[in-house]
Every structure is written in structure tokens, then in C-alpha cells.
Amino acid sequence: DLSSMGLSFAACGGVCFAVWPCASSVVEGQSRWEDVFGERARLNPASFFILYAMGALVSALALLPALCRWPLHSGAPFHFWPCYLRLSLRQHLLALAGGLAHGGGSLLSLHAGVGERVCMHAKGQSTDEGGDRGRILGNAVAISITRCQPLVCATWGVLFWGELQGAGRGTTCTFACMFL
């Protein structure tokens, strides 16, 4: 059944999205267990993001052709690479701009999660000096705040593009529940 497979994929995707900020905190030495991998294995936000982006590229190259050939929705299957190569330069540039915006937002969120800790380590100060530890925003919190962006996008869609016009009562209620 495609709907249950789609739901399973969505749940797995949600777990993956929930785990990666925590994984970032662990490899950056910000976890409850401090430096799990030792000082030499600690990654800064930029290094973590490079590895994250490489993982996203590899998973996209592996998953997109298969998901296009055997789609989870009712659309017709297609071969990914020929369709991708037929896209116009404008479409490629718009997709690249979207990827740059997503990547920039993710990188800024990761840096927000490190906050003063990086500056303090660079100055040779302890993060516990002067009670500064309480002002550091962890990756899980920083990225969770960033993840509020679907609410902002949905609001834009409804207020400026009328995306709920003609929607049924159930759809409107589901949309309203998203804000709770």
C-alpha cells in the first residue's frame, strides 16, 4: 500500500531530521557527555556542515533515481537523469538558489547553536567562567527554532497566495491544528 509506505517514509524522515541536530551537538563536543570522540575528533559547525552537505548529495544521488522510477504517489514513473538534464538553465538556477538558501540557513543555525562557546574556546576561556554557559544556545534548540519556518511559509501561502481558497473544512482544520 503506497499510503502506508509514504507514511513510513515520512516517519523515517522525521526521525532523521530530529536526530541530526543532536548528532551535530555530540560531534561538536556540546553534549551532556562533553567530548565523546576526544578533542582531535571534534568538529566545528562548518566542518559538520560540509560533511552534512556531502551526505545529502550522496543520498540524493542514490535515492532520487529510485524514487522517480518507483514513485510513492499516484504520478507516472519517470527516469530521473533524462528529465533532470532537460530542465532549463533558469530552473537549475532557481533550484541552486533554493539550495543555497537552505544551506545558508542550516549553517547559520549550526553557528547559532555554538554561540559564545566557540569564541570563548578561541580566547582560551572556560565556558563556565562568569556564568556564560547559560547564554549558549544548543543545536537542538537553535535548529528547532529554525524549523518553525514551515509555519511562516504556510502563513505566506494563505495570506498572500490564497492557498486555502476552496479547501474543505477538514483541510482548513488540519491547517489550523498545525499552529498548535
Kinemage of the C-alpha trace (Angstrom):
@kinemage 1
@onewidth
@group {chain A} dominant
@subgroup {mainchain}
@vectorlist {calphas} color= white
{ca asp a 1} P 0.000 0.000 0.000
{ca leu a 2} L 1.561 3.302 -1.151
{ca ser a 3} L -0.051 5.414 1.578
{ca ser a 4} L 1.422 3.306 4.385
{ca met a 5} L 4.799 3.289 2.642
{ca gly a 6} L 4.600 7.078 2.292
{ca leu a 7} L 3.705 7.411 5.957
{ca ser a 8} L 6.653 5.167 6.876
{ca phe a 9} L 8.991 7.283 4.752
{ca ala a 10} L 7.654 10.466 6.376
{ca ala a 11} L 8.183 8.988 9.854
{ca cys a 12} L 11.737 7.912 8.974
{ca gly a 13} L 12.388 11.380 7.564
{ca gly a 14} L 11.091 12.951 10.774
{ca val a 15} L 13.390 10.765 12.872
{ca cys a 16} L 16.347 11.713 10.672
{ca phe a 17} L 15.508 15.413 10.986
{ca ala a 18} L 15.188 15.024 14.756
{ca val a 19} L 18.498 13.183 15.142
{ca trp a 20} L 20.890 15.304 13.120
{ca pro a 21} L 20.950 18.386 15.432
{ca cys a 22} L 21.724 16.069 18.328
{ca ala a 23} L 24.408 14.295 16.290
{ca ser a 24} L 25.877 17.695 15.472
{ca ser a 25} L 25.988 18.598 19.166
{ca val a 26} L 27.756 15.323 20.005
{ca val a 27} L 30.470 15.703 17.358
{ca glu a 28} L 30.945 19.356 18.297
{ca gly a 29} L 31.585 18.361 21.923
{ca gln a 30} L 28.410 20.058 23.228
{ca ser a 31} L 26.628 17.017 24.579
{ca arg a 32} L 25.935 16.046 28.159
{ca trp a 33} L 28.886 13.678 27.871
{ca glu a 34} L 31.110 16.554 26.716
{ca asp a 35} L 33.814 15.239 24.386
{ca val a 36} L 32.671 11.744 23.384
{ca phe a 37} L 35.130 11.472 20.495
{ca gly a 38} L 38.029 13.356 22.076
{ca glu a 39} L 39.441 16.781 21.262
{ca arg a 40} L 41.038 15.647 17.973
{ca ala a 41} L 37.736 14.337 16.553
{ca arg a 42} L 35.638 17.381 17.464
{ca leu a 43} L 34.044 19.152 14.509
{ca asn a 44} L 33.211 22.817 14.314
{ca pro a 45} L 29.888 23.815 12.721
{ca ala a 46} L 31.455 24.481 9.318
{ca ser a 47} L 33.151 21.069 9.212
{ca phe a 48} L 29.971 19.342 10.317
{ca phe a 49} L 28.012 21.195 7.634
{ca ile a 50} L 30.459 20.149 4.897
{ca leu a 51} L 30.040 16.510 5.905
{ca tyr a 52} L 26.263 17.010 6.171
{ca ala a 53} L 26.130 18.519 2.666
{ca met a 54} L 28.229 15.684 1.243
{ca gly a 55} L 25.883 13.162 2.880
{ca ala a 56} L 22.873 14.986 1.410
{ca leu a 57} L 24.457 14.900 -2.051
{ca val a 58} L 25.257 11.185 -1.850
{ca ser a 59} L 21.789 10.315 -0.541
{ca ala a 60} L 20.120 12.450 -3.239
{ca leu a 61} L 22.151 10.774 -5.974
{ca ala a 62} L 21.235 7.364 -4.569
{ca leu a 63} L 17.563 7.945 -3.719
{ca leu a 64} L 16.215 10.307 -6.386
{ca pro a 65} L 16.582 7.978 -9.387
{ca ala a 66} L 14.912 5.123 -7.475
{ca leu a 67} L 12.081 7.259 -6.064
{ca cys a 68} L 11.385 8.730 -9.504
{ca arg a 69} L 11.342 5.298 -11.122
{ca trp a 70} L 9.052 3.853 -8.403
{ca pro a 71} L 7.150 6.880 -7.021
{ca leu a 72} L 5.185 6.779 -3.773
{ca his a 73} L 2.432 8.957 -5.220
{ca ser a 74} L -0.048 8.319 -7.984
{ca gly a 75} L 2.059 10.116 -10.608
{ca ala a 76} L 3.650 8.344 -13.522
{ca pro a 77} L 7.137 6.920 -13.028
{ca phe a 78} L 9.961 8.536 -14.995
{ca his a 79} L 13.705 8.278 -15.457
{ca phe a 80} L 15.402 10.902 -13.327
{ca trp a 81} L 18.553 11.787 -15.284
{ca pro a 82} L 16.994 12.411 -18.726
{ca cys a 83} L 14.273 14.575 -17.138
{ca tyr a 84} L 16.809 16.424 -14.999
{ca leu a 85} L 19.050 17.180 -17.965
{ca arg a 86} L 16.074 18.575 -19.949
{ca leu a 87} L 15.426 21.298 -17.354
{ca ser a 88} L 16.159 24.854 -18.457
{ca leu a 89} L 19.067 26.900 -17.128
{ca arg a 90} L 16.539 29.092 -15.277
{ca gln a 91} L 15.101 26.052 -13.468
{ca his a 92} L 18.583 24.868 -12.494
{ca leu a 93} L 19.493 28.339 -11.210
{ca leu a 94} L 16.278 28.609 -9.172
{ca ala a 95} L 16.956 25.202 -7.636
{ca leu a 96} L 20.541 26.222 -6.893
{ca ala a 97} L 19.285 29.444 -5.243
{ca gly a 98} L 16.890 27.379 -3.099
{ca gly a 99} L 19.713 25.033 -2.119
{ca leu a 100} L 21.971 27.964 -1.231
{ca ala a 101} L 19.211 29.476 0.924
{ca his a 102} L 18.618 26.137 2.679
{ca gly a 103} L 22.332 25.551 3.170
{ca gly a 104} L 22.919 29.086 4.420
{ca gly a 105} L 20.045 28.783 6.881
{ca ser a 106} L 21.308 25.421 8.133
{ca leu a 107} L 24.835 26.753 8.568
{ca leu a 108} L 23.597 29.839 10.425
{ca ser a 109} L 21.502 27.595 12.700
{ca leu a 110} L 24.522 25.428 13.452
{ca his a 111} L 26.596 28.503 14.305
{ca ala a 112} L 23.763 29.832 16.494
{ca gly a 113} L 23.875 26.516 18.336
{ca val a 114} L 27.521 27.047 19.207
{ca gly a 115} L 27.224 30.702 20.160
{ca glu a 116} L 29.761 32.097 22.575
{ca arg a 117} L 31.342 28.727 23.285
{ca val a 118} L 33.483 28.877 20.131
{ca cys a 119} L 34.574 32.435 20.888
{ca met a 120} L 35.393 31.530 24.471
{ca his a 121} L 37.412 28.450 23.448
{ca ala a 122} L 39.288 30.573 20.903
{ca lys a 123} L 40.183 33.021 23.686
{ca gly a 124} L 41.258 30.167 25.963
{ca gln a 125} L 38.404 30.762 28.422
{ca ser a 126} L 36.275 28.114 30.083
{ca thr a 127} L 32.604 28.059 29.163
{ca asp a 128} L 31.760 28.031 32.862
{ca glu a 129} L 33.513 31.350 33.620
{ca gly a 130} L 31.141 34.091 34.648
{ca gly a 131} L 28.003 32.038 34.127
{ca asp a 132} L 28.224 32.356 30.313
{ca arg a 133} L 27.197 28.739 29.825
{ca gly a 134} L 23.539 29.673 30.264
{ca arg a 135} L 23.688 32.053 27.290
{ca ile a 136} L 24.774 29.352 24.851
{ca leu a 137} L 22.031 28.065 22.594
{ca gly a 138} L 22.379 24.352 21.851
{ca asn a 139} L 21.990 22.889 18.356
{ca ala a 140} L 18.757 21.100 19.229
{ca val a 141} L 17.151 24.375 20.341
{ca ala a 142} L 18.661 26.533 17.569
{ca ile a 143} L 17.593 24.169 14.818
{ca ser a 144} L 14.172 23.635 16.391
{ca ile a 145} L 13.619 27.386 16.256
{ca thr a 146} L 14.717 27.328 12.622
{ca arg a 147} L 12.271 24.525 11.935
{ca cys a 148} L 9.411 26.927 12.626
{ca gln a 149} L 9.892 28.132 9.053
{ca pro a 150} L 7.103 25.891 7.655
{ca leu a 151} L 4.646 27.887 9.767
{ca val a 152} L 5.950 31.126 8.282
{ca cys a 153} L 5.805 29.667 4.750
{ca ala a 154} L 2.279 28.369 5.316
{ca thr a 155} L 1.161 31.765 6.582
{ca trp a 156} L 2.601 33.445 3.477
{ca gly a 157} L 0.843 30.867 1.315
{ca val a 158} L -2.530 31.507 2.911
{ca leu a 159} L -2.349 35.286 3.286
{ca phe a 160} L -0.658 36.241 0.019
{ca trp a 161} L -1.360 33.396 -2.411
{ca gly a 162} L -4.731 32.189 -1.122
{ca glu a 163} L -3.652 28.557 -0.920
{ca leu a 164} L -6.637 27.556 1.243
{ca gln a 165} L -9.223 29.059 -1.095
{ca gly a 166} L -11.697 26.350 -1.987
{ca ala a 167} L -10.265 23.949 0.599
{ca gly a 168} L -12.653 21.784 2.544
{ca arg a 169} L -13.387 22.098 6.233
{ca gly a 170} L -11.114 19.153 7.083
{ca thr a 171} L -8.147 20.697 5.280
{ca thr a 172} L -8.727 24.046 6.973
{ca cys a 173} L -8.938 22.366 10.404
{ca thr a 174} L -5.771 20.396 9.735
{ca phe a 175} L -4.026 23.604 8.705
{ca ala a 176} L -5.185 25.356 11.888
{ca cys a 177} L -4.008 22.422 14.030
{ca met a 178} L -0.521 22.796 12.564
{ca phe a 179} L -0.154 26.055 14.518
{ca leu a 180} L -0.924 24.388 17.850
